[in-house]
Amino acid sequence: MNVDKILAISGKPGLYELKVQTRSGFVAESLIDGKRITVGMRSNVSLLSEISMYTHTEEKPLVEILRAIAIKENEGAAISHKEDNSKLIAYFAEVVPDYDEDRVYPSDIKKVLNWYNMLQSKGMVSKEEPKVENAESVKEQVVEEVKAKKETKADPSDSEQAKQKPKAKTKK
């Protein structure tokens, strides 16, 4: 399941796919009707890959929850988000048994199920474990970047010399 370019835009219904970035924002295409809209930088936009939900032990990424629904439904449609709250809560408890009932509201569950059904209708859900291609090289690259940052912070003599200004010459 690849939701790296799927967006939720505050104040707009449904989900959108990021198409093109512009100087003043970006262009997104609705998954509902296929219409393209321009979104400015001031809009409140969330990437689905960055959203997580509360459980009693940790925050669980939304991608994992969507995958759990796909496994439960065998990649089919989930129950409608318009069902009664008690049915939605019971269904969600089956999918994510340790979710935090105090911090995950029925409105959140409705949103997740609505998003899942939208993605499922577009064939974007999967039971497969997400795979990171060339994960080892990505890991090595991150380690190198962290080492480089530590080295630049660890050598204060360079930064002290850069801060010192040359002394001004005075006329006698």
Summary of the structure (lengths in Angstrom):
residues: 172
radius of gyration: 23.4
end to end distance: 75.7
largest distance: 89.7
contacts: 409
relative contact order: 0.13
helix: 40%
strand: 19%
